[in-house]
């Protein structure tokens, strides 16, 4: 009937149920909005001096907040951005699984080959693959062969492996082989090693495949002609920009970078009352996944040779007491602002313009 046409649907963002409700509302031509769950929780006390919860009271409080204009925009992202957001979830899950298997692999290796002489990174080289293929990292299998037979089997996979590496492996395998493990226990440990090894590489290959898919979706977005930052292949590649866009959605939706900061929970909040002044911190009230991605990217940018390396290490050297996390949080804000500026100008990162005041360009003009 006409009574239910052009309704305004308002709810809390509760996940799949609220998403389904909003999709149905859009399909039927209704307008939509969200009300922050935190606002609803705190407004209950204002509404009737009671913090108890029930469905009737929640609906009443949501309606009250909507009437006084405390609504949040429900963003129905274009398909490419939705795909990027879902790929981000899959990538993070595969990355977490890879890290978990890597930790289990190192722990199990210390049990099986307790005197393993090589670095953890060596395990994933061609030589490490050869040792796994031929001997399952088992010192008992290694010492079962003579030294010459061990060298021939390893060189069959890695012809240019160093002689000193082979000597070190065989010597320390003899040390580890003296531990009193029963034959049954050794067989189980080797089986466990095979399972963890396969699971690690499965997660690793899935992670690399998802990187390529994220970069591919970003390239498809470029073909649409939308306003977005361009990848330069050095500082910001297609994968990194695709990860950020998956969480922000279309950047032209944000009229100013300060609005984007609030969306990501990167805006600053103060605590002050009378003479008391608390610390200024990030609000962390926005998208946690956006902050997670920015935090991971910052780790590679604070190396001495990267764009934030000079700033980061100058701050640490100047004041060793300052928390590294605080500097990293400042750099997350800086990084997001750079990406926003690149999108507004539809350009790639220009290192010559980084940390140069705009007034210097105006004087040069």
N, C-alpha and C positions, 0 to 999 in steps of 0.2 A: 504494500500500500504506500501512498504518498507520505505517510507519517515517518517511514523508515528511510526515506530518500535524503541524501546529503546530510548524513549524521556526522558528528565529530567523535571519533573513537580515541579514547585516552586510556592508557594502562601503564603499569610498571614494566620495565624490561626484565622479564623473568626467564628468557631463553627461548626454547623451541615453541612453547605455547604462545608467548606474546608475538613471536615472529609469524606464526601461522595466522593469528588474529589480524595482524597488520596487513598481511598479504591478501586475506579475504576482504578486508575493508577497502584496500586499494582497488581490488578487482570489481567491487560493487560501487566504486566511485565516491567513497566517503573520505573525509580528511582525517589525518591521524596525528598523534603526538605521544611522546613519552613523558612520564613523571618520574623523577629520580626516586629510587627506592629509599635512599638516605633521607630525602626530603619528606617522604611519606612517614617514615619511622619517627622522625623528630616532630613532625606536625601533629601527630596524634596527641601528644601531651598538650600542645597549644589548643587543639580543638576541643578537648573535654577533660583536661587535667588527668589523663589516664593513659598509661603506656601499654595497656593490654591490646591484644590483636585478635580480630575476627574479620571475616569477609565483608560483613555489613559495614563495619567501621572503616576498613580499608577503602571501600568504594566511596564512602562519604568524604574521606580525607582527600582522595585523588580528585574528586569533583571540586572540592574547595580550592585545592592548589591550581587546578586548571582555570577556575574562575578568576583567580588573582594573577594569572599570567606566568606561573612557574612551570612552563612546559619546555620540554626538550624536543628538538626536531628529530623525527624518525626519518632516517636516510635509507631510501631504497636504492642501493648501489647498482650501477650498470653491470651487466653479466661478466665483463672482463675483470672488474674489481672484485666481484664475488669469487671468481675463480682464483684470483691471486690470494685472497684471504684464506680460502680453503687449502690451497697449496702451502701457504705459510704454516697452517696447523699440521699438515702432513710432514712437512720438512722438519719442523721442531720435534715431532714425535720420532722421526727416523734419526735425527741427530742425537736426541736423548738416548735412544736405544743403542746407537753406535757407541756413545760414551760409556754406557752401562756395560756393554759387552767388552769394551776395551779394558775397563777396570777389572772385570772378572777374568779376562784372559791373563792380565799381568799377575793377578793373585794366584791363579791356578799354575802359572809358569813357575812361580816361586816355590810351590809345593812339589811340582814334578822335577824341575831342574833348579834346585835351590841355590846353586853356585853359578847361575847363568851369568856370563861375563860381559855380555853386550848391552848396549843402551836400549831402553824401551822402543825408541824409534827404529832401531835396526830390525826389529821383528817384522816390520811392514815393508822392508826392502825386498829386492829380488832374492837376496841371500837368505832372508828370513823365510820367504815362501819356499825356497829349496829345502831348508831345514825342516819345515813343517811337512812338505810333500814326502821327503825321504825318511824322516825319523820322528815325526810328530812331536818335536822338541823334547824327546825322551832321551836322557843321558844313557839309559840302559840299552837302548837300541844303538846309540852311537858307539859305545865301547864294545858292543858285540861284534863290530867290524874292526879290522886293523886300521891303523892311521892312513895307510895308502889307499885302502878301499874306501874309507870315509872321504878322502880328498877327491877320488875319482867320481864318486856319486854326487858330491856337491858341485864339482866343476862341470858335470854333465848339464846342469841347469844354469850355473853362473861361471862361465869359463874364466872370467877376469877377477874372480874373488881373490883377495889377498891371502898369501900363505900364512902371514902372522894371524889372520882371523881364524883360519882353519886350525892352526896350532893351539890357539887360545881356547876355541870351542872344545877340541878333543881333550885338552889337559883338564879343563874344568868339568867336563863330562865324567872324567875318571874320578874326580873328587866327589861329585854328586852321586855317582854310581855306587859309592861305598855306604850310602844310607840304607838302613834295613827296612825296605818296603817289600811286602809280599808280592808275589807274581800277580795275584788276583787284584790287589790294590793298584798296581802299576797299570794293568789293563783297563781298569775303570777310569783312572786319571787320564790315560791317553784317549779313551772314548769321550770323556768330558771335554778334553782339549779340542777334539775334532768338532764337537757340537758347537762350542763357543766360537771357534774359528769360522765356521760356516755362517753362524748367526751374525757375527761381526761384519763379514764381507757382504752379506745380504743387506744389512742396514746401510753399509757404506755405499753400495751401488745404488740403492734406492735413493739415498740422500743426493748423490750426484745426478741421478736422473731427474729428481725434483728441481734441482738447481737449473737444469737445462729447460725444464718446462716453465719455470717462473720467468726466465729470460725470454723464452718464446712468447709468452703471453704479453710481456712488456713490449716486445717488438710489434705484436698485433695492435696494441694500444697506440703505438706511434703512427700506424697506418691510418687510424681514425682521425688524425689531425687535432686531437685534444691538446690542451695546454698542459704541458708536463715537463719535468727536467729531462735533459738529454744525457745519455751515458757517454763517458769519455774513454772507457776501457782501461783506465789507469787508477784514478782515485775512486770513481763511481762507475761500476760496470752495470750491465743490464739486470743482473741478479739482485744487486743491492737496491737499486731504485725500484725494481718490481716488488721487493719485500716491503719497502716503505709505503708504496702506493697501495698495496693490498690492505694496509691498516688505515691509511688516511682517507682512501677513496679519492675522488676527483679533487685536486687541490684548488681549482677555481671556486669551490663551494665555500672556501674560507676567505673572507674579505680582508683579513689582516693576519700576520703571523702570530699575533697574540691570541687570536681565536683558535688557531691551530694548536698553540701551546695548551690552552684549556682543554681542548678535545683530547690531547694526549696525556693530560694530567701533569704537564711540565710547567705550569704556571706556578708562581711563588705565592706562598701564604705567610702572613705575619701573625705574631702573637704578642699583643701589647695591651696592658691594662695599667693605667696610672704610671707609676715609676718602673713597673716591670716591663721588660722587653725580652721576649723569647727569641729563639733562633729563627731565621728565615729559611724555610724549607720548601721543597716542591710539594704541591698539594697531593699528587698521586691519585686524583679522583677521575682520571680519564682512562683511555685504553691502555691496559697493562701490556698488551702484545706489542704496541707501538714502542713503548719504553724498553721492552725486552730487546727488540730488534735494534734500536738505536744504541743500547748498551753494548750489545755484541759487536756492532760496527766500530764503536769508539775504541775498543781494545786494540784493533789493528791500526788506528789512526794516531795513537799516542806513542808509537815507536819513534825513536830519534829521527829517522829519515822521513816520517810521514807529516801530514799537514798540521796536526795538533801536537807533534812531538816537542817542538821548541817551547810552546806555551806551557805544556804540562810539566816538563822537567824544570823550567824556570821557576814555576810556582812551587814545586816540591823543594828545589834547592834554596829558594828564598825563605820559605817557612816550612821546615821539616815537620812541624807539629800539625799542619793542616791535613785533614783526612783526604786520601786519594779519591774516595767515593764522592766527596763534595766537588772536587775538580771535575771528575767524570760526569757528574750530573750537570755541571755548567756546560760541559762540552756537548752533552746530548742536546741541550737547548740550542747551542751554536750550530750543531750539525743540522738539526731540523730547520733552522732559519735559513741556512745555506741552500738546502734542498728547495725550500719554499721560494727563495729568490731565483734559483735556477728555473723553476717552473714559471714564474711570472714573466721572465725574459725569454723563456723557451731556449735555453742555452745549456751547454755543458759546463763543468767546473773549470774555472780559469784561475790557475794558481797565481798568476801575476797580479790579480785583483784582490786576492785574499789578504786580509789584514791591512788593506790600504784604505784610508779614509776617503769618503766620497768627495770632500772638499778639495782634495789633491787633484782629482779628475776635473773638477770645475775650474781650478786655477790653470790647469794645462790647456783647457778649452779656451 
